[in-house]
Every structure is written in structure tokens, then in C-alpha cells.
Amino acid sequence: MPGVPTMLNFIEVFDVMEVDPDSGEAVWTGVTGTRTTLKRDGFTVNPDVATYCPSDWLDERGYLDAELARQHPRPWSI
């Protein structure tokens, strides 16, 4: 219908974090994916630290395609 905004299909995603051995701080690995993907690949998911992105930004494995996400302006940061 003309003039009706398109609803995006958003999906919950989580960052993959590692502990820095020197500082003990959690450091983002540069990888973000769905809960199912991260569990499948052996990562622990912190359900308190989720964000959402359009499902179109995920690759076939369930990980965020960072290049694709960077091409689209958004009011939040992933």
C-alpha cells in the first residue's frame, strides 16, 4: 500500500566477548550473532546484553554481516 511504512523484521543478537588475560576485562571479538548461532558454535550467551538488528543483516550462518550493517544508517550502534 502506498504511503504505509515497511515493517522491518528485527532479530535479537548478541556480541561475542572474550576476557582479556592482562586486564580481566570483557572485550568484544568483533563477532555478533543470534542466540541459536552462538550456542551452536559453543559461545556463552549473556541474555542481559542483547540488541536488535534487521534480520536481513545476518549472513547464512546467523552472524551479523558488519559490512552490510555499516551501509545502512541507524539510530543505534551494534
N, C-alpha and C positions, 0 to 999 in steps of 0.2 A: 504494500500500500504506500503510495507516495506520501512523504511527509512524516512517516512513522519511523522513529529511530530504530536501528537494528540492535537487538539484544546480543551482547557477546556471551559466549559460553565460557565462563571463568572456571578455573580449577585450582584447588588448593595445592601449593607447592612448598617445599622445604629446602633450605640450604644444607649442603653437606659441610660439616665443620670437623676440624682436626684440632687436637691440643698441641700448641707449640711447646716443644720439650724444654726450651730455655725459660720461657715466661710463665708457662702453665695456662696461658690464655687460649680461649677458643678462637680459631682462625678459619675464615671461610676458604674453602678449597677452590672456589670458582665454579662449583657444580651445584645446580639446583634441579630438583625433580619431584615427581609425585610421590606420595606416601608408598604406594604399591611398588614403584620402581626402586625407591631407596631400600625398602625392606627386601625386595627380591635380590638386590645386589649387595646385601649384607651391611647396610648402613643403619645406624640407630636414628630414629626419628623423634625429635622433640616436638610434641604436639602443641606446645605453648608458643612456638615461634613459626607460625605459618604465614604465608602471604598468598595472594591470588594473582593469577595471570590468565590471559585468554588461552584456551586450550589449543588454538592454532599456533601458539609459540612453542609447543612441545614437539620434539622430534619423535621418530617412530619407536624409540626406546623408552620414552617417557621423561626425558630430560629437557630442560629449558634450552632452546636454541638462542643463545645470547646474541648472536649477530642479528637474528630476526627481531628479537625484543628491542635491540638498540635502534632499529629502523623506525620504530613507532613511538611517537611522543606519548607520554603517560603522566598522570599526576602523582604517581608513586614510584618508588625505586624497588627493584627486585634485587 
